[in-house]
Amino acid sequence: MKRDPRMIALSVIAPIIVTALFGSAFGGDLTDLKVYIVNDDKNFNNIFANEIIDNMDNNPIFQYNTTTSDPNLVKEAVYNNYSQAAIIFPNTFTQNLLLGIGSEVELYVSYSNLNVSNYIVAAFQSSFDYVMGTYFGNPQVKIVIIPINQGVLGSLPPIINISLSNRDMGWAALNDKLSDTVYDILKDDNTVKLVKVNSVSKYENKVKNGEAKAIIKFSEDFTYNALISKVIKVKIKLDGAEPQSSGAILAALADALSETFEDRFDKAVFDMNEYYYNNLDSKDDAVDSITYSTPPIIGFIVFFFAFLLTMLSFLRERKQGTMERLLTSPMKRSEIILGYILSFSIISIIQSTVTIMVAVLVFNAQIEFTMMTLLQAYLIIYLLLLTALGLGIFLSTLAKTEFQIIQFIPLVILPIMLLSGVWAPVESLPDFLRPISAIIPLTYANLALRDLFLRGISIFELAIPMAILAGSALLMISLGILKFNKTLK
């Protein structure tokens, strides 16, 4: 270390950096996953008191002669014999029934004519049972009958006057569309980044292509089913090529549903209708871990071995004098570099082919590829190879011994691996590390290889990552040659 201060950085600082990166990459939570929301929920607009009244109104004998929100006025109408009965609904009648906490209806009846009073009570009970049975069966509702006056049996008149105080505001009084509540809770969850859209069909291709991770749809009867049937139905389509992201989104949605309904109902059933794109074997699950990891592992193996072998070769041939002897030959320096590129290209193609075969044949990776897919993959790999070669040539000029080259692995290779999404999605990185991930060529190679093998996207649709890979390859080869020339001089 005294003779070469670089040993301090390689031996002491590198482990600190790598340990911190491991903690950041594997200890972080997925955040800002783009999710589309389609909300067709029509809310619950029925008002039970209105339906009971409408059902009674089908009987032409009944006439509502007093309709007011003041219950005292309808009571007085009965006491003064202006009406034969008064029906009083509280303002929370519908709301309490939907929440399962029970309610109460007051029925003031004049018994001056027993036939009329009995007819009113029976008609109201029949209408009440019909409406409640349509929705609930046997709800917890108490009909309080308050008799007024006393009389004897008499004939039914052609018209029976009823006073009505209907203050029932329905569910809409809370201004609470349940899907909006779920949305608001999800919006506060850092896991997802919600975007409201108006159609599943228009945006599902973006989920298939990985531009978004999922699309959630609330149906028109979402609130209705939740309130009446106590069944919460949500449709969600996910990018099956991203199993970790899919799991995180489902967990966030489940938490939002639980938080929305746990204080409202004693029992609720979540029915999340899941569909996964990009899984060749199943539409009910995301791809398994080996399938998710295979494309980036191919890129990483090529990058790692090309980088390492380039550094070792250039250092060894420079120390042994082989490079100087080559330079005295008629070959140009560019031809020497080209020879290295061609030789390592062959090795890289062999390595990537073996990796694909092992993943598919031994570990059953869910990858369906054709000859055209392989040719496109080799082009991505070749651009990544050029980047690794240029970086290896550049850093080989900084190393004096092979031991120092080995120590470049934790200092260079491991951070590149951890920050490029080989094992954990880039979305799990802390915000301050994402800009670093965005300048690493392996990040774009991993993105392109996953899109190619898992989503079936051709390289012609991957203009941005391919352009970045080509630019990084040109830049690193140029820097490597310049630094190599300068070292030889």
DOSENU-805765 format. One record per residue (C-alpha): residue in three letters; x, y, z. Coordinates in steps of 0.02 Angstrom, whole numbers. Example, Ala and Ser with C-alpha at 12.3 -4.5 7.8 and 13.67 -1.06 7.14 Angstrom:
<nodes>
residu=ala&px=615&py=-225&pz=390
residu=ser&px=684&py=-53&pz=357
</nodes>
This chain:
<nodes>
residu=met&px=0&py=0&pz=0
residu=lys&px=147&py=116&pz=36
residu=arg&px=218&py=89&pz=-138
residu=asp&px=48&py=101&pz=-224
residu=pro&px=-87&py=208&pz=-140
residu=arg&px=-217&py=135&pz=-261
residu=met&px=-216&py=-21&pz=-153
residu=ile&px=-298&py=80&pz=-15
residu=ala&px=-447&py=122&pz=-125
residu=leu&px=-461&py=-55&pz=-192
residu=ser&px=-441&py=-142&pz=-23
residu=val&px=-535&py=-26&pz=96
residu=ile&px=-650&py=92&pz=3
residu=ala&px=-718&py=-35&pz=-123
residu=pro&px=-795&py=-152&pz=9
residu=ile&px=-882&py=-4&pz=91
residu=ile&px=-956&py=51&pz=-75
residu=val&px=-1011&py=-123&pz=-125
residu=thr&px=-1091&py=-159&pz=44
residu=ala&px=-1188&py=4&pz=36
residu=leu&px=-1247&py=-36&pz=-140
residu=phe&px=-1303&py=-211&pz=-90
residu=gly&px=-1406&py=-136&pz=50
residu=ser&px=-1482&py=-7&pz=-67
residu=ala&px=-1521&py=-128&pz=-209
residu=phe&px=-1592&py=-273&pz=-106
residu=gly&px=-1655&py=-179&pz=46
residu=gly&px=-1759&py=-49&pz=-45
residu=asp&px=-1942&py=-54&pz=-89
residu=leu&px=-2010&py=-40&pz=-264
residu=thr&px=-2074&py=135&pz=-295
residu=asp&px=-2155&py=238&pz=-434
residu=leu&px=-2222&py=88&pz=-531
residu=lys&px=-2331&py=160&pz=-668
residu=val&px=-2509&py=95&pz=-656
residu=tyr&px=-2659&py=145&pz=-761
residu=ile&px=-2830&py=162&pz=-678
residu=val&px=-2995&py=144&pz=-771
residu=asn&px=-3139&py=194&pz=-657
residu=asp&px=-3311&py=155&pz=-729
residu=asp&px=-3391&py=149&pz=-556
residu=lys&px=-3567&py=225&pz=-558
residu=asn&px=-3578&py=232&pz=-368
residu=phe&px=-3735&py=176&pz=-275
residu=asn&px=-3877&py=295&pz=-320
residu=asn&px=-4027&py=199&pz=-254
residu=ile&px=-4125&py=273&pz=-108
residu=phe&px=-4220&py=139&pz=-15
residu=ala&px=-4351&py=255&pz=57
residu=asn&px=-4396&py=315&pz=-118
residu=glu&px=-4415&py=137&pz=-180
residu=ile&px=-4529&py=91&pz=-35
residu=ile&px=-4635&py=245&pz=-66
residu=asp&px=-4642&py=213&pz=-254
residu=asn&px=-4698&py=35&pz=-223
residu=met&px=-4839&py=94&pz=-111
residu=asp&px=-4885&py=227&pz=-237
residu=asn&px=-4928&py=91&pz=-362
residu=asn&px=-5086&py=66&pz=-261
residu=pro&px=-5208&py=201&pz=-322
residu=ile&px=-5297&py=208&pz=-155
residu=phe&px=-5150&py=296&pz=-73
residu=gln&px=-5125&py=483&pz=-93
residu=tyr&px=-4981&py=583&pz=-18
residu=asn&px=-5065&py=744&pz=36
residu=thr&px=-4921&py=811&pz=141
residu=thr&px=-4738&py=793&pz=93
residu=thr&px=-4609&py=883&pz=199
residu=ser&px=-4441&py=858&pz=280
residu=asp&px=-4512&py=912&pz=448
residu=pro&px=-4574&py=758&pz=543
residu=asn&px=-4676&py=864&pz=663
residu=leu&px=-4789&py=927&pz=523
residu=val&px=-4835&py=752&pz=463
residu=lys&px=-4870&py=697&pz=641
residu=glu&px=-4987&py=845&pz=665
residu=ala&px=-5077&py=798&pz=504
residu=val&px=-5123&py=629&pz=581
residu=tyr&px=-5168&py=702&pz=750
residu=asn&px=-5284&py=827&pz=662
residu=asn&px=-5363&py=689&pz=555
residu=tyr&px=-5298&py=771&pz=396
residu=ser&px=-5205&py=610&pz=356
residu=gln&px=-5238&py=430&pz=404
residu=ala&px=-5052&py=394&pz=424
residu=ala&px=-4879&py=474&pz=426
residu=ile&px=-4718&py=389&pz=369
residu=ile&px=-4553&py=459&pz=434
residu=phe&px=-4386&py=402&pz=360
residu=pro&px=-4225&py=461&pz=445
residu=asn&px=-4090&py=544&pz=337
residu=thr&px=-3970&py=398&pz=363
residu=phe&px=-4094&py=262&pz=320
residu=thr&px=-4007&py=199&pz=161
residu=gln&px=-3833&py=231&pz=229
residu=asn&px=-3861&py=131&pz=389
residu=leu&px=-3936&py=-16&pz=295
residu=leu&px=-3787&py=-22&pz=177
residu=leu&px=-3664&py=-15&pz=321
residu=gly&px=-3759&py=-153&pz=411
residu=ile&px=-3789&py=-52&pz=570
residu=gly&px=-3979&py=-57&pz=562
residu=ser&px=-4108&py=81&pz=550
residu=glu&px=-4281&py=130&pz=607
residu=val&px=-4440&py=191&pz=520
residu=glu&px=-4582&py=276&pz=611
residu=leu&px=-4761&py=244&pz=555
residu=tyr&px=-4895&py=351&pz=638
residu=val&px=-5067&py=275&pz=605
residu=ser&px=-5240&py=338&pz=648
residu=tyr&px=-5346&py=195&pz=715
residu=ser&px=-5510&py=290&pz=702
residu=asn&px=-5555&py=164&pz=565
residu=leu&px=-5476&py=-4&pz=604
residu=asn&px=-5495&py=-70&pz=427
residu=val&px=-5403&py=81&pz=358
residu=ser&px=-5265&py=72&pz=488
residu=asn&px=-5239&py=-116&pz=461
residu=tyr&px=-5238&py=-90&pz=272
residu=ile&px=-5105&py=46&pz=287
residu=val&px=-4994&py=-58&pz=400
residu=ala&px=-5008&py=-212&pz=289
residu=ala&px=-4973&py=-113&pz=130
residu=phe&px=-4822&py=-27&pz=205
residu=gln&px=-4754&py=-190&pz=274
residu=ser&px=-4778&py=-274&pz=105
residu=ser&px=-4688&py=-134&pz=10
residu=phe&px=-4551&py=-129&pz=140
residu=asp&px=-4523&py=-318&pz=133
residu=tyr&px=-4521&py=-317&pz=-57
residu=val&px=-4387&py=-182&pz=-71
residu=met&px=-4281&py=-249&pz=70
residu=gly&px=-4293&py=-425&pz=4
residu=thr&px=-4232&py=-366&pz=-166
residu=tyr&px=-4069&py=-308&pz=-89
residu=phe&px=-4039&py=-391&pz=78
residu=gly&px=-4163&py=-526&pz=122
residu=asn&px=-4187&py=-486&pz=305
residu=pro&px=-4105&py=-322&pz=357
residu=gln&px=-4097&py=-254&pz=533
residu=val&px=-4236&py=-127&pz=520
residu=lys&px=-4363&py=-85&pz=653
residu=ile&px=-4533&py=-21&pz=600
residu=val&px=-4602&py=78&pz=746
residu=ile&px=-4792&py=92&pz=735
residu=ile&px=-4867&py=232&pz=839
residu=pro&px=-5057&py=216&pz=852
residu=ile&px=-5158&py=377&pz=860
residu=asn&px=-5343&py=390&pz=904
residu=gln&px=-5459&py=243&pz=932
residu=gly&px=-5610&py=190&pz=834
residu=val&px=-5711&py=48&pz=761
residu=leu&px=-5717&py=-54&pz=603
residu=gly&px=-5774&py=38&pz=447
residu=ser&px=-5770&py=26&pz=258
residu=leu&px=-5618&py=75&pz=156
residu=pro&px=-5632&py=248&pz=78
residu=pro&px=-5586&py=273&pz=-107
residu=ile&px=-5434&py=377&pz=-55
residu=ile&px=-5320&py=356&pz=94
residu=asn&px=-5218&py=510&pz=134
residu=ile&px=-5040&py=485&pz=195
residu=ser&px=-4916&py=615&pz=253
residu=leu&px=-4734&py=586&pz=213
residu=ser&px=-4573&py=647&pz=289
residu=asn&px=-4434&py=572&pz=183
residu=arg&px=-4264&py=637&pz=236
residu=asp&px=-4168&py=487&pz=169
residu=met&px=-4015&py=555&pz=81
residu=gly&px=-3956&py=387&pz=14
residu=trp&px=-3775&py=334&pz=-2
residu=ala&px=-3733&py=485&pz=-109
residu=ala&px=-3753&py=595&pz=45
residu=leu&px=-3578&py=539&pz=94
residu=asn&px=-3510&py=585&pz=-78
residu=asp&px=-3418&py=422&pz=-63
residu=lys&px=-3388&py=320&pz=-220
residu=leu&px=-3291&py=175&pz=-147
residu=ser&px=-3177&py=160&pz=-297
residu=asp&px=-3123&py=340&pz=-268
residu=thr&px=-3078&py=297&pz=-89
residu=val&px=-2970&py=152&pz=-149
residu=tyr&px=-2890&py=267&pz=-278
residu=asp&px=-2849&py=401&pz=-148
residu=ile&px=-2766&py=273&pz=-34
residu=leu&px=-2667&py=199&pz=-179
residu=lys&px=-2614&py=373&pz=-233
residu=asp&px=-2532&py=400&pz=-64
residu=asp&px=-2435&py=237&pz=-82
residu=asn&px=-2260&py=267&pz=-150
residu=thr&px=-2261&py=95&pz=-229
residu=val&px=-2369&py=150&pz=-375
residu=lys&px=-2382&py=302&pz=-486
residu=leu&px=-2562&py=310&pz=-543
residu=val&px=-2622&py=378&pz=-709
residu=lys&px=-2809&py=392&pz=-742
residu=val&px=-2863&py=334&pz=-915
residu=asn&px=-3034&py=301&pz=-991
residu=ser&px=-3010&py=135&pz=-1080
residu=val&px=-2924&py=-31&pz=-1049
residu=ser&px=-2910&py=-75&pz=-1233
residu=lys&px=-2819&py=87&pz=-1276
residu=tyr&px=-2684&py=64&pz=-1145
residu=glu&px=-2661&py=-123&pz=-1120
residu=asn&px=-2527&py=-128&pz=-1256
residu=lys&px=-2423&py=-12&pz=-1149
residu=val&px=-2431&py=-141&pz=-1010
residu=lys&px=-2385&py=-279&pz=-1132
residu=asn&px=-2235&py=-177&pz=-1189
residu=gly&px=-2178&py=-137&pz=-1013
residu=glu&px=-2211&py=50&pz=-1024
residu=ala&px=-2328&py=28&pz=-876
residu=lys&px=-2334&py=-113&pz=-750
residu=ala&px=-2522&py=-138&pz=-734
residu=ile&px=-2694&py=-74&pz=-776
residu=ile&px=-2832&py=-81&pz=-645
residu=lys&px=-3017&py=-71&pz=-687
residu=phe&px=-3161&py=-33&pz=-570
residu=ser&px=-3323&py=-92&pz=-650
residu=glu&px=-3485&py=7&pz=-656
residu=asp&px=-3558&py=-94&pz=-512
residu=phe&px=-3404&py=-90&pz=-401
residu=thr&px=-3484&py=14&pz=-262
residu=tyr&px=-3652&py=-73&pz=-287
residu=asn&px=-3578&py=-248&pz=-265
residu=ala&px=-3472&py=-193&pz=-118
residu=leu&px=-3621&py=-118&pz=-27
residu=ile&px=-3755&py=-246&pz=-70
residu=ser&px=-3663&py=-411&pz=-94
residu=lys&px=-3512&py=-367&pz=14
residu=val&px=-3404&py=-431&pz=-129
residu=ile&px=-3263&py=-319&pz=-192
residu=lys&px=-3222&py=-357&pz=-374
residu=val&px=-3072&py=-277&pz=-460
residu=lys&px=-2998&py=-322&pz=-628
residu=ile&px=-2811&py=-299&pz=-646
residu=lys&px=-2697&py=-340&pz=-792
residu=leu&px=-2511&py=-347&pz=-755
residu=asp&px=-2347&py=-359&pz=-846
residu=gly&px=-2304&py=-541&pz=-811
residu=ala&px=-2124&py=-511&pz=-864
residu=glu&px=-2099&py=-413&pz=-702
residu=pro&px=-2143&py=-533&pz=-558
residu=gln&px=-2075&py=-421&pz=-420
residu=ser&px=-2168&py=-269&pz=-484
residu=ser&px=-2328&py=-370&pz=-505
residu=gly&px=-2317&py=-433&pz=-327
residu=ala&px=-2286&py=-258&pz=-259
residu=ile&px=-2435&py=-186&pz=-354
residu=leu&px=-2552&py=-325&pz=-296
residu=ala&px=-2495&py=-299&pz=-117
residu=ala&px=-2525&py=-111&pz=-129
residu=leu&px=-2699&py=-140&pz=-203
residu=ala&px=-2743&py=-268&pz=-69
residu=asp&px=-2689&py=-146&pz=67
residu=ala&px=-2793&py=-7&pz=-10
residu=leu&px=-2946&py=-119&pz=-19
residu=ser&px=-2923&py=-176&pz=160
residu=glu&px=-2905&py=2&pz=223
residu=thr&px=-3059&py=55&pz=126
residu=phe&px=-3175&py=-81&pz=187
residu=glu&px=-3112&py=-140&pz=356
residu=asp&px=-3201&py=-1&pz=451
residu=arg&px=-3362&py=-14&pz=350
residu=phe&px=-3405&py=-198&pz=348
residu=asp&px=-3381&py=-344&pz=465
residu=lys&px=-3348&py=-458&pz=319
residu=ala&px=-3290&py=-421&pz=144
residu=val&px=-3225&py=-535&pz=6
residu=phe&px=-3090&py=-472&pz=-110
residu=asp&px=-3102&py=-541&pz=-286
residu=met&px=-2952&py=-478&pz=-383
residu=asn&px=-2970&py=-543&pz=-560
residu=glu&px=-2787&py=-551&pz=-616
residu=tyr&px=-2721&py=-572&pz=-792
residu=tyr&px=-2537&py=-577&pz=-836
residu=tyr&px=-2464&py=-529&pz=-1004
residu=asn&px=-2297&py=-598&pz=-1069
residu=asn&px=-2303&py=-766&pz=-980
residu=leu&px=-2296&py=-901&pz=-1113
residu=asp&px=-2345&py=-1039&pz=-993
residu=ser&px=-2487&py=-957&pz=-896
residu=lys&px=-2601&py=-806&pz=-892
residu=asp&px=-2634&py=-828&pz=-706
residu=asp&px=-2457&py=-798&pz=-644
residu=ala&px=-2306&py=-692&pz=-679
residu=val&px=-2150&py=-775&pz=-748
residu=asp&px=-2040&py=-863&pz=-622
residu=ser&px=-1876&py=-795&pz=-556
residu=ile&px=-1762&py=-890&pz=-675
residu=thr&px=-1859&py=-825&pz=-825
residu=tyr&px=-1853&py=-646&pz=-760
residu=ser&px=-1665&py=-659&pz=-725
residu=thr&px=-1608&py=-751&pz=-881
residu=pro&px=-1600&py=-603&pz=-1005
residu=pro&px=-1498&py=-488&pz=-891
residu=ile&px=-1386&py=-633&pz=-836
residu=ile&px=-1342&py=-660&pz=-1019
residu=gly&px=-1291&py=-478&pz=-1035
residu=phe&px=-1198&py=-477&pz=-870
residu=ile&px=-1097&py=-634&pz=-909
residu=val&px=-1042&py=-561&pz=-1076
residu=phe&px=-999&py=-394&pz=-997
residu=phe&px=-907&py=-470&pz=-850
residu=phe&px=-798&py=-593&pz=-945
residu=ala&px=-761&py=-474&pz=-1088
residu=phe&px=-709&py=-340&pz=-965
residu=leu&px=-603&py=-458&pz=-859
residu=leu&px=-518&py=-549&pz=-1003
residu=thr&px=-480&py=-386&pz=-1092
residu=met&px=-396&py=-313&pz=-939
residu=leu&px=-295&py=-471&pz=-906
residu=ser&px=-243&py=-491&pz=-1087
residu=phe&px=-188&py=-311&pz=-1113
residu=leu&px=-96&py=-303&pz=-947
residu=arg&px=-7&py=-468&pz=-973
residu=glu&px=45&py=-431&pz=-1152
residu=arg&px=102&py=-257&pz=-1102
residu=lys&px=208&py=-325&pz=-959
residu=gln&px=279&py=-469&pz=-1060
residu=gly&px=325&py=-356&pz=-1205
residu=thr&px=208&py=-443&pz=-1327
residu=met&px=118&py=-283&pz=-1365
residu=glu&px=280&py=-191&pz=-1405
residu=arg&px=331&py=-330&pz=-1524
residu=leu&px=160&py=-321&pz=-1609
residu=leu&px=180&py=-135&pz=-1631
residu=thr&px=345&py=-160&pz=-1723
residu=ser&px=254&py=-268&pz=-1851
residu=pro&px=167&py=-194&pz=-2004
residu=met&px=0&py=-203&pz=-1912
residu=lys&px=-83&py=-42&pz=-1861
residu=arg&px=-141&py=-13&pz=-1684
residu=ser&px=-320&py=-7&pz=-1743
residu=glu&px=-297&py=-179&pz=-1822
residu=ile&px=-232&py=-247&pz=-1656
residu=ile&px=-386&py=-180&pz=-1566
residu=leu&px=-498&py=-249&pz=-1703
residu=gly&px=-419&py=-421&pz=-1680
residu=tyr&px=-461&py=-418&pz=-1495
residu=ile&px=-638&py=-365&pz=-1533
residu=leu&px=-663&py=-506&pz=-1658
residu=ser&px=-591&py=-639&pz=-1545
residu=phe&px=-693&py=-587&pz=-1394
residu=ser&px=-847&py=-574&pz=-1503
residu=ile&px=-836&py=-759&pz=-1541
residu=ile&px=-811&py=-800&pz=-1357
residu=ser&px=-959&py=-691&pz=-1307
residu=ile&px=-1076&py=-772&pz=-1433
residu=ile&px=-1029&py=-943&pz=-1366
residu=gln&px=-1055&py=-885&pz=-1186
residu=ser&px=-1225&py=-809&pz=-1220
residu=thr&px=-1283&py=-961&pz=-1318
residu=val&px=-1230&py=-1079&pz=-1178
residu=thr&px=-1319&py=-969&pz=-1049
residu=ile&px=-1481&py=-972&pz=-1148
residu=met&px=-1472&py=-1161&pz=-1172
residu=val&px=-1439&py=-1194&pz=-987
residu=ala&px=-1581&py=-1077&pz=-933
residu=val&px=-1707&py=-1155&pz=-1052
residu=leu&px=-1655&py=-1339&pz=-1048
residu=val&px=-1598&py=-1357&pz=-867
residu=phe&px=-1697&py=-1226&pz=-771
residu=asn&px=-1851&py=-1220&pz=-883
residu=ala&px=-1847&py=-1033&pz=-913
residu=gln&px=-2009&py=-979&pz=-998
residu=ile&px=-1926&py=-907&pz=-1152
residu=glu&px=-1986&py=-941&pz=-1328
residu=phe&px=-1859&py=-885&pz=-1455
residu=thr&px=-1834&py=-899&pz=-1641
residu=met&px=-1681&py=-879&pz=-1749
residu=met&px=-1730&py=-698&pz=-1780
residu=thr&px=-1742&py=-669&pz=-1591
residu=leu&px=-1569&py=-742&pz=-1566
residu=leu&px=-1494&py=-635&pz=-1704
residu=gln&px=-1568&py=-479&pz=-1625
residu=ala&px=-1504&py=-534&pz=-1454
residu=tyr&px=-1330&py=-558&pz=-1525
residu=leu&px=-1333&py=-380&pz=-1592
residu=ile&px=-1376&py=-313&pz=-1419
residu=ile&px=-1241&py=-423&pz=-1343
residu=tyr&px=-1114&py=-365&pz=-1471
residu=leu&px=-1144&py=-182&pz=-1430
residu=leu&px=-1127&py=-222&pz=-1247
residu=leu&px=-968&py=-320&pz=-1285
residu=leu&px=-889&py=-169&pz=-1370
residu=thr&px=-929&py=-64&pz=-1216
residu=ala&px=-848&py=-192&pz=-1102
residu=leu&px=-695&py=-205&pz=-1213
residu=gly&px=-671&py=-17&pz=-1217
residu=leu&px=-691&py=-5&pz=-1028
residu=gly&px=-572&py=-151&pz=-1003
residu=ile&px=-438&py=-73&pz=-1115
residu=phe&px=-458&py=94&pz=-1026
residu=leu&px=-444&py=24&pz=-849
residu=ser&px=-305&py=-99&pz=-893
residu=thr&px=-189&py=50&pz=-914
residu=leu&px=-221&py=95&pz=-730
residu=ala&px=-173&py=-75&pz=-661
residu=lys&px=5&py=-130&pz=-626
residu=thr&px=-30&py=-308&pz=-569
residu=glu&px=-159&py=-443&pz=-600
residu=phe&px=-207&py=-432&pz=-417
residu=gln&px=-262&py=-253&pz=-444
residu=ile&px=-366&py=-309&pz=-593
residu=ile&px=-456&py=-434&pz=-483
residu=gln&px=-494&py=-293&pz=-361
residu=phe&px=-577&py=-195&pz=-499
residu=ile&px=-718&py=-323&pz=-492
residu=pro&px=-795&py=-258&pz=-328
residu=leu&px=-753&py=-80&pz=-375
residu=val&px=-826&py=-82&pz=-551
residu=ile&px=-918&py=-242&pz=-595
residu=leu&px=-1022&py=-266&pz=-437
residu=pro&px=-1088&py=-87&pz=-433
residu=ile&px=-1133&py=-100&pz=-618
residu=met&px=-1224&py=-264&pz=-584
residu=leu&px=-1320&py=-197&pz=-433
residu=leu&px=-1370&py=-34&pz=-516
residu=ser&px=-1421&py=-102&pz=-686
residu=gly&px=-1567&py=-211&pz=-634
residu=val&px=-1486&py=-382&pz=-653
residu=trp&px=-1560&py=-452&pz=-491
residu=ala&px=-1676&py=-317&pz=-424
residu=pro&px=-1780&py=-195&pz=-527
residu=val&px=-1711&py=-21&pz=-549
residu=glu&px=-1872&py=44&pz=-469
residu=ser&px=-1812&py=-27&pz=-302
residu=leu&px=-1661&py=88&pz=-299
residu=pro&px=-1662&py=245&pz=-192
residu=asp&px=-1696&py=404&pz=-290
residu=phe&px=-1516&py=466&pz=-275
residu=leu&px=-1449&py=308&pz=-360
residu=arg&px=-1569&py=305&pz=-508
residu=pro&px=-1475&py=440&pz=-605
residu=ile&px=-1318&py=332&pz=-590
residu=ser&px=-1415&py=181&pz=-653
residu=ala&px=-1473&py=286&pz=-802
residu=ile&px=-1294&py=310&pz=-864
residu=ile&px=-1241&py=127&pz=-853
residu=pro&px=-1247&py=41&pz=-1025
residu=leu&px=-1289&py=-128&pz=-946
residu=thr&px=-1454&py=-53&pz=-885
residu=tyr&px=-1510&py=-25&pz=-1065
residu=ala&px=-1445&py=-194&pz=-1122
residu=asn&px=-1547&py=-278&pz=-984
residu=leu&px=-1700&py=-178&pz=-1034
residu=ala&px=-1679&py=-224&pz=-1218
residu=leu&px=-1647&py=-409&pz=-1183
residu=arg&px=-1799&py=-423&pz=-1069
residu=asp&px=-1908&py=-337&pz=-1197
residu=leu&px=-1841&py=-451&pz=-1332
residu=phe&px=-1854&py=-619&pz=-1242
residu=leu&px=-2001&py=-591&pz=-1125
residu=arg&px=-2112&py=-465&pz=-1214
residu=gly&px=-2076&py=-510&pz=-1395
residu=ile&px=-2025&py=-332&pz=-1441
residu=ser&px=-1903&py=-319&pz=-1586
residu=ile&px=-1749&py=-209&pz=-1578
residu=phe&px=-1827&py=-98&pz=-1711
residu=glu&px=-1950&py=-41&pz=-1577
residu=leu&px=-1810&py=-12&pz=-1451
residu=ala&px=-1733&py=141&pz=-1530
residu=ile&px=-1682&py=228&pz=-1369
residu=pro&px=-1591&py=83&pz=-1281
residu=met&px=-1509&py=28&pz=-1443
residu=ala&px=-1449&py=205&pz=-1480
residu=ile&px=-1380&py=222&pz=-1304
residu=leu&px=-1290&py=55&pz=-1318
residu=ala&px=-1215&py=102&pz=-1486
residu=gly&px=-1160&py=271&pz=-1418
residu=ser&px=-1083&py=196&pz=-1262
residu=ala&px=-992&py=65&pz=-1366
residu=leu&px=-918&py=199&pz=-1479
residu=leu&px=-871&py=309&pz=-1331
residu=met&px=-788&py=172&pz=-1228
residu=ile&px=-690&py=100&pz=-1377
residu=ser&px=-629&py=275&pz=-1420
residu=leu&px=-577&py=312&pz=-1240
residu=gly&px=-494&py=142&pz=-1226
residu=ile&px=-391&py=167&pz=-1385
residu=leu&px=-340&py=345&pz=-1336
residu=lys&px=-286&py=291&pz=-1163
residu=phe&px=-198&py=138&pz=-1232
residu=asn&px=-100&py=243&pz=-1359
residu=lys&px=-53&py=367&pz=-1225
residu=thr&px=9&py=228&pz=-1110
residu=leu&px=116&py=150&pz=-1246
residu=lys&px=196&py=317&pz=-1285
</nodes>
